[in-house]
Amino acid sequence: MTEEQPKVYVLHENIDWTRHLVTWLEDKKIPYELWDLSQGILDLTSTPPAGIFYNRISASAHTRNHRYTPEFGQQVIKWLEDNHRVVLNGSNAIDLEISKVKQYLALQQSEIKTPATIAVLGKENLVAAAKQLNIFPLITKHNRAGKGAGVHRFDSLTELSAYVASPDFEEPVDGITLLQQYIKPIDGRIRRSEFIGRHFLYTVSIDSSQGFELCPADECQIPNISKSKFEIIGPLADGQQQAYEAFLNANQLDVAAVEWVEDAAHNRYVYDVNTNTNYNDQAETEANIFAHEHLALYLQQVLNEQYATITK
């Protein structure tokens, strides 16, 4: 019986965010298979196929009616790891992806500055928690989020109280709302530094003046705006790059974006780590650098390292 050729298996729940990678996998003639975990069956007695597995399950899956994909994804990844398969962005990555609380604690363990944050279960506790935080302006955000879900700015306790009591209040999918110190960007832009294979690739500067919907994927963009709000800029400072790469290594994050903001006093705060990273086509075309190409080659490299008999 002929042994099945090892492949790159991509765990996902949203083909719109996966098709760009597929284009490069096919261009480079890298064997691959997509596993859509928006639904499925997992036989715990079965053995996974030969290959490497790349997890790109998103914390925002519930916004696409895939409410339990992250939970199912956690089980699939554990099954793969217990069967000694290489999983890029494995169990620790998916745990951090769906919990900003865990992200901030991990960042603090790596001595990376984060905004002051309080986690609150139960909206009836939000006003008291804001008094405890005692910082305005502040923002609310969901612990399990993505695409700016639940992010709102408040300049006073009165504004926050009115929002909490209103029908506009957005219930977080895991019940946990974060109250967080608002960091005003020194130039009105936030930064998103991309890492592939735990190594820095580039930083994109993002105009935040239009709100908190800062997803870089083409599918997230506002139509009829001629100038992109995304621009790839120069490299990170050496110390900053080293700190972020050390954080990724400490937390087994193989492919990730680190989102950060610099205030008027030149303090830098990391406010999000995204392990289901997307890239902006217009910004990449202007800079002539394509992260999905680098990602496909990285996946090929890992596949070849694990299965030396594959023809390169």
C-alpha positions as CSV (number, residue, x, y, z in Angstrom):
1,M,0.0,0.0,0.0
2,T,1.4,3.4,-1.0
3,E,1.9,5.8,1.9
4,E,0.0,9.0,1.5
5,Q,2.1,12.0,0.6
6,P,2.7,14.4,3.5
7,K,0.9,17.7,3.1
8,V,0.4,21.1,4.7
9,Y,-3.0,20.9,6.4
10,V,-4.6,24.3,7.0
11,L,-7.1,24.4,9.9
12,H,-9.6,27.3,9.2
13,E,-13.2,28.4,9.3
14,N,-13.3,31.2,6.8
15,I,-12.3,30.6,3.2
16,D,-12.2,34.3,2.4
17,W,-9.3,34.6,4.7
18,T,-7.6,31.5,3.5
19,R,-7.8,31.7,-0.3
20,H,-4.8,34.1,-0.5
21,L,-2.6,31.5,1.1
22,V,-4.0,28.8,-1.2
23,T,-3.0,30.9,-4.2
24,W,0.7,30.9,-3.0
25,L,0.6,27.2,-2.0
26,E,-0.5,26.4,-5.5
27,D,1.9,28.8,-7.1
28,K,4.8,27.1,-5.2
29,K,3.4,23.6,-5.9
30,I,3.3,22.9,-2.2
31,P,0.9,19.9,-1.4
32,Y,-1.9,21.1,0.9
33,E,-5.3,20.3,2.1
34,L,-7.9,22.6,3.8
35,W,-9.7,21.4,7.0
36,D,-12.7,23.6,7.5
37,L,-13.5,23.4,11.3
38,S,-16.7,25.3,11.2
39,Q,-18.2,21.9,11.7
40,G,-16.9,18.3,11.7
41,I,-16.4,14.9,13.3
42,L,-13.3,13.9,15.3
43,D,-12.7,10.2,15.9
44,L,-10.4,10.1,18.9
45,T,-9.2,6.6,18.0
46,S,-8.0,7.6,14.6
47,T,-4.5,8.6,13.5
48,P,-3.9,11.9,11.8
49,P,-2.5,11.9,8.2
50,A,1.2,12.5,7.6
51,G,2.0,16.2,7.3
52,I,2.2,19.4,9.2
53,F,-0.8,21.4,10.5
54,Y,-1.2,25.2,10.4
55,N,-3.9,26.6,12.7
56,R,-5.6,29.8,11.6
57,I,-8.8,29.6,13.7
58,S,-9.9,33.1,14.6
59,A,-11.4,34.6,17.8
60,S,-14.0,36.3,15.6
61,A,-15.4,33.0,14.3
62,H,-18.7,33.6,16.2
63,T,-19.3,36.7,14.0
64,R,-19.6,34.3,11.0
65,N,-22.0,32.0,12.8
66,H,-19.2,29.6,13.8
67,R,-19.8,30.0,17.5
68,Y,-18.0,26.9,18.7
69,T,-15.3,26.5,16.1
70,P,-12.5,27.7,18.5
71,E,-13.6,25.1,21.1
72,F,-13.7,22.4,18.5
73,G,-10.4,23.6,17.1
74,Q,-8.8,23.2,20.5
75,Q,-9.9,19.6,20.6
76,V,-8.6,18.9,17.1
77,I,-5.2,20.5,17.9
78,K,-4.9,18.6,21.1
79,W,-5.6,15.3,19.2
80,L,-2.9,16.3,16.6
81,E,-0.3,17.1,19.2
82,D,-1.0,14.0,21.2
83,N,-0.4,12.1,18.0
84,H,3.0,13.8,17.6
85,R,2.1,16.0,14.7
86,V,3.7,19.3,14.2
87,V,1.1,22.0,14.7
88,L,2.1,25.6,13.9
89,N,0.2,27.9,16.2
90,G,-0.8,25.0,18.4
91,S,-2.6,24.7,21.7
92,N,-1.0,27.7,23.4
93,A,-1.6,29.9,20.4
94,I,-5.3,29.2,20.1
95,D,-5.7,29.7,23.9
96,L,-4.2,33.2,23.5
97,E,-6.2,33.9,20.4
98,I,-9.5,33.6,22.2
99,S,-8.5,35.4,25.4
100,K,-7.1,38.9,25.6
101,V,-6.7,38.4,29.3
102,K,-4.3,35.5,28.7
103,Q,-2.6,37.6,26.1
104,Y,-2.0,40.5,28.5
105,L,-0.7,38.2,31.2
106,A,1.7,36.5,28.8
107,L,2.9,39.9,27.5
108,Q,3.5,41.1,31.1
109,Q,5.4,37.9,31.8
110,S,7.7,39.0,28.9
111,E,8.0,42.5,30.4
112,I,6.1,44.1,27.5
113,K,4.0,47.1,28.4
114,T,0.2,46.8,28.0
115,P,-2.6,49.3,28.7
116,A,-4.1,49.2,32.2
117,T,-7.0,46.7,32.0
118,I,-9.7,45.2,34.2
119,A,-11.7,42.1,33.2
120,V,-15.4,42.1,34.1
121,L,-17.9,39.3,34.2
122,G,-21.5,40.7,34.2
123,K,-22.3,44.1,32.8
124,E,-23.8,45.1,36.2
125,N,-20.2,45.3,37.4
126,L,-18.8,47.5,34.7
127,V,-19.5,50.9,36.3
128,A,-17.9,49.8,39.6
129,A,-15.0,48.4,37.7
130,A,-14.5,51.7,35.9
131,K,-14.4,53.5,39.2
132,Q,-11.7,51.1,40.3
133,L,-9.7,51.6,37.1
134,N,-10.2,55.4,37.5
135,I,-8.8,56.3,34.1
136,F,-10.6,58.3,31.4
137,P,-10.8,58.1,28.5
138,L,-11.2,54.3,28.5
139,I,-12.4,51.8,26.0
140,T,-14.5,48.6,26.3
141,K,-13.5,45.6,24.4
142,H,-14.5,41.9,24.3
143,N,-12.2,39.3,25.8
144,R,-12.8,37.1,22.8
145,A,-13.1,39.4,19.9
146,G,-11.7,40.3,16.5
147,K,-12.7,42.9,13.9
148,G,-13.1,45.6,16.6
149,A,-16.0,43.8,18.3
150,G,-17.3,45.5,21.4
151,V,-14.7,48.3,21.2
152,H,-16.1,51.7,22.2
153,R,-14.4,54.8,23.7
154,F,-15.9,56.6,26.8
155,D,-14.7,59.9,28.1
156,S,-16.6,59.9,31.4
157,L,-18.3,57.6,33.8
158,T,-21.6,59.1,32.8
159,E,-21.1,58.0,29.1
160,L,-20.1,54.5,30.2
161,S,-23.1,54.2,32.5
162,A,-25.5,55.3,29.8
163,Y,-24.0,52.7,27.4
164,V,-24.2,49.9,29.9
165,A,-27.9,50.6,30.6
166,S,-28.8,51.0,26.9
167,P,-30.1,48.4,24.4
168,D,-26.9,49.1,22.4
169,F,-24.7,47.3,24.9
170,E,-22.8,44.5,23.1
171,E,-22.7,41.3,25.1
172,P,-19.4,39.5,24.7
173,V,-19.5,35.9,23.5
174,D,-17.7,34.6,26.5
175,G,-19.4,37.0,28.9
176,I,-16.2,38.9,29.7
177,T,-15.9,42.6,29.0
178,L,-12.6,44.4,29.3
179,L,-12.2,48.0,30.5
180,Q,-9.0,49.4,29.2
181,Q,-7.0,52.6,29.4
182,Y,-7.3,54.4,26.1
183,I,-3.8,55.2,24.6
184,K,-4.0,58.1,22.2
185,P,-1.6,57.5,19.2
186,I,1.1,60.1,18.9
187,D,0.3,60.5,15.2
188,G,-3.2,59.1,14.9
189,R,-1.9,55.7,13.7
190,I,-1.4,52.3,15.3
191,R,1.1,49.7,14.2
192,R,0.8,46.0,13.4
193,S,4.1,44.1,13.2
194,E,3.9,40.8,11.3
195,F,6.0,37.8,12.2
196,I,6.3,34.5,10.3
197,G,8.3,31.6,11.7
198,R,8.7,33.7,14.8
199,H,10.8,36.2,12.8
200,F,9.9,39.8,12.0
201,L,8.6,40.4,8.4
202,Y,7.3,44.0,8.3
203,T,5.2,46.6,10.2
204,V,2.1,48.2,8.8
205,S,1.0,51.6,9.9
206,I,-2.8,52.0,10.2
207,D,-4.8,55.1,10.3
208,S,-7.1,54.8,13.3
209,S,-9.1,58.0,12.8
210,Q,-12.1,56.1,11.3
211,G,-12.6,53.9,14.4
212,F,-11.6,50.6,15.8
213,E,-12.3,48.3,12.8
214,L,-8.7,47.8,11.9
215,C,-8.8,44.4,10.3
216,P,-6.3,44.5,7.3
217,A,-7.9,41.8,5.2
218,D,-9.3,43.0,1.9
219,E,-12.8,41.7,3.0
220,C,-12.8,44.1,5.9
221,Q,-12.2,47.3,4.0
222,I,-14.6,50.1,3.7
223,P,-15.6,50.6,0.0
224,N,-15.3,53.8,-2.0
225,I,-12.2,55.1,-0.1
226,S,-9.5,55.7,-2.6
227,K,-6.5,55.9,-0.2
228,S,-5.8,52.9,1.9
229,K,-5.5,53.4,5.6
230,F,-2.7,50.8,5.6
231,E,1.0,51.5,4.8
232,I,4.0,49.3,5.3
233,I,6.8,51.2,7.0
234,G,10.4,50.8,8.1
235,P,11.7,48.1,10.4
236,L,11.2,47.9,14.1
237,A,13.8,49.2,16.5
238,D,16.3,46.4,17.4
239,G,15.2,46.2,21.1
240,Q,11.5,46.2,20.2
241,Q,11.9,43.4,17.6
242,Q,14.0,41.3,19.9
243,A,11.4,41.7,22.7
244,Y,8.5,40.7,20.5
245,E,10.4,37.7,19.0
246,A,11.3,36.6,22.5
247,F,7.6,36.8,23.4
248,L,6.6,34.7,20.4
249,N,9.2,32.1,21.3
250,A,8.2,31.9,24.9
251,N,4.6,31.4,23.9
252,Q,5.0,29.1,20.9
253,L,3.4,31.6,18.5
254,D,4.7,30.7,15.0
255,V,2.8,33.1,12.9
256,A,1.4,36.2,14.5
257,A,0.8,40.0,14.4
258,V,1.7,42.2,17.4
259,E,-0.5,45.3,17.5
260,W,1.0,48.3,19.3
261,V,0.5,52.0,19.8
262,E,3.0,54.8,20.8
263,D,1.7,57.7,22.9
264,A,2.9,61.3,23.0
265,A,5.6,60.4,25.6
266,H,6.9,57.7,23.3
267,N,5.7,54.9,25.5
268,R,4.8,51.8,23.4
269,Y,1.9,49.6,24.5
270,V,0.9,46.2,23.0
271,Y,-2.9,45.9,23.0
272,D,-3.5,42.8,20.8
273,V,-1.7,39.7,19.5
274,N,-3.4,38.1,16.5
275,T,-2.6,34.5,15.6
276,N,-5.0,34.5,12.7
277,T,-3.2,37.2,10.9
278,N,-4.4,38.8,7.6
279,Y,-2.5,41.1,5.3
280,N,-3.6,44.1,3.2
281,D,-3.2,43.6,-0.5
282,Q,-2.9,47.3,-1.5
283,A,-0.2,48.0,1.1
284,E,1.8,44.9,0.1
285,T,1.6,45.7,-3.6
286,E,2.9,49.2,-3.0
287,A,5.8,47.8,-0.9
288,N,6.3,44.8,-3.1
289,I,6.3,42.4,-0.3
290,F,3.8,39.6,0.1
291,A,3.4,37.9,3.5
292,H,1.3,35.0,2.2
293,E,4.2,34.2,-0.1
294,H,6.6,34.2,2.8
295,L,4.1,32.1,4.8
296,A,3.8,29.5,2.0
297,L,7.5,29.2,1.8
298,Y,7.8,28.9,5.6
299,L,5.2,26.1,5.6
300,Q,7.1,24.3,2.8
301,Q,10.3,24.6,4.8
302,V,8.8,23.1,7.9
303,L,7.1,20.3,5.9
304,N,10.5,19.5,4.3
305,E,12.3,19.5,7.6
306,Q,9.7,17.0,9.0
307,Y,9.6,14.8,5.9
308,A,13.1,14.8,4.3
309,T,12.0,12.4,1.5
310,I,9.7,15.0,0.0
311,T,10.9,16.2,-3.4
312,K,11.6,19.9,-3.2
